[in-house]
Amino acid sequence: MKKLPVFLFLFLAMLMVVPADLHAAKRRDVKGTIYNDPNGNNRLDNNEKGGQPATVWLYRVLPNGRKRKVGKVSTDAAGNYTFKNVRTGKYFISVRYNANKFAVRTRTFTIGGNSDAPFNANIPYVTPSTANRYPQLTPTPNPANLDQDQQTTPSAP
């Protein structure tokens, strides 16, 4: 029986271990704050506070253009929310503000790269009369049903 050269043996052994690491999807947390933006600059400034209660949905945009609901969370007392371990891909966030029941969605954004840092997605609190100040937000009638789930009603959580 012929013996394999040592380098060939090591190379074959590496092939059995490395593929799992090469194909592992990078995951990051997506976190943000629903905040009051009295100066209207679309940034959470040091003097501005979160605290707006809201329900927040995360949607993934699939390669075929369809949308898939990834998760739903409620903000904490400071207006913060987090989606843990979100994999690489295209996403958008949909928000229903509890105070006025108004709902918006964000533009699509991409989670990717080699960073382990959380992806920050702070969203200003808006009303029907102030929504036009924020072109990155689009009013939506039903934030819980943006993946075309026909069994979800407009008032569904």
C-alpha positions in Angstrom: 0.0 0.0 0.0 1.3 3.4 -1.0 1.6 6.1 1.7 0.4 9.7 1.1 3.0 12.4 1.5 2.6 14.3 4.7 1.7 17.6 3.1 -1.1 15.9 1.1 -2.4 14.2 4.2 -2.4 17.6 6.1 -4.1 19.3 3.2 -6.9 16.7 3.0 -7.3 16.9 6.8 -7.7 20.7 6.6 -10.4 20.4 3.9 -12.5 18.3 6.3 -12.4 21.1 9.0 -12.2 24.4 7.2 -15.4 24.4 5.1 -17.7 24.7 8.1 -15.9 27.9 9.1 -15.8 29.3 5.6 -19.5 29.0 5.1 -20.6 30.1 8.6 -22.8 33.2 8.2 -21.6 36.3 10.1 -24.2 37.4 12.6 -24.6 40.8 14.3 -27.1 42.3 16.7 -29.4 45.0 15.3 -30.2 47.5 18.0 -31.6 51.0 18.2 -33.7 53.5 20.1 -37.0 55.1 19.3 -36.3 58.7 20.2 -37.8 62.2 20.2 -36.0 64.4 17.7 -37.1 68.0 18.5 -34.5 69.6 16.2 -35.5 67.3 13.3 -31.9 66.4 12.3 -32.7 62.7 12.1 -29.9 61.8 14.6 -30.1 60.8 18.2 -28.1 63.6 19.7 -26.7 63.6 23.3 -29.4 66.0 24.5 -32.2 63.9 23.0 -33.9 61.1 24.8 -35.4 57.8 23.9 -38.4 56.5 25.7 -41.1 56.2 23.1 -42.9 52.9 23.5 -43.2 51.0 20.2 -43.5 47.6 18.6 -40.6 46.9 16.2 -40.5 44.3 13.5 -37.4 43.2 11.5 -37.9 41.9 8.0 -35.4 40.3 5.7 -35.5 41.0 1.9 -34.9 37.7 0.1 -32.9 37.5 -3.1 -36.2 37.0 -5.0 -37.5 40.3 -3.6 -40.0 38.7 -1.2 -40.0 39.8 2.4 -39.8 37.5 5.5 -40.6 38.5 9.0 -37.5 37.8 11.2 -38.8 38.9 14.6 -40.9 41.3 16.7 -39.9 43.1 19.9 -41.2 45.8 22.1 -39.1 48.7 23.2 -38.0 49.0 26.8 -38.7 52.0 29.1 -35.9 53.9 27.4 -37.1 53.2 23.9 -34.4 50.7 23.2 -34.8 47.5 21.2 -32.5 44.7 20.0 -32.7 41.8 17.5 -30.0 39.3 18.4 -27.7 37.3 16.0 -29.1 38.7 12.7 -27.4 37.0 9.8 -25.8 38.7 6.8 -28.4 40.0 4.3 -30.8 42.9 3.4 -33.3 44.0 5.9 -35.7 46.8 6.8 -37.5 47.7 10.1 -41.1 48.5 10.6 -42.3 50.3 13.7 -45.8 51.0 15.2 -45.6 53.8 17.8 -47.8 52.8 20.8 -48.7 56.5 21.6 -50.4 57.3 18.3 -50.7 53.9 16.5 -48.9 55.4 13.5 -46.6 53.0 11.7 -43.6 53.5 9.4 -40.9 51.4 7.8 -37.3 52.2 7.1 -35.3 52.0 3.9 -33.6 48.7 3.2 -30.2 48.3 4.8 -27.5 45.6 4.6 -26.0 43.6 7.4 -22.6 42.2 6.4 -18.9 42.6 6.7 -16.5 41.2 9.2 -17.5 43.4 12.1 -19.0 42.0 15.3 -20.2 45.5 16.4 -24.0 45.9 16.6 -25.7 47.5 13.7 -27.4 50.7 15.0 -30.8 51.6 13.7 -32.1 54.6 15.7 -35.6 55.7 14.6 -37.2 59.0 15.4 -40.7 59.2 16.8 -43.0 60.6 14.2 -46.6 61.5 13.7 -48.7 61.7 10.5 -47.9 65.4 10.4 -44.1 65.1 11.0 -43.4 61.9 8.9 -42.6 64.0 5.8 -39.5 65.4 7.6 -37.9 62.0 7.4 -37.5 60.7 3.8 -35.9 57.4 5.1 -39.3 56.5 6.7 -42.4 55.4 4.8 -45.8 55.3 6.4 -47.3 51.8 6.3 -50.8 50.7 7.1 -49.8 47.4 8.6 -46.3 46.9 10.0 -47.1 43.3 11.1 -48.1 42.2 7.6 -45.4 43.4 5.2 -44.5 39.8 4.2 -47.9 39.4 2.7 -49.1 37.0 5.3 -52.8 37.0 4.5 -53.7 35.6 8.0 -52.4 38.6 9.8 -55.0 41.3 10.3 -54.2 45.1 10.2 -54.5 45.3 14.0 -52.4 42.2 14.6 -49.5 42.6 17.0 
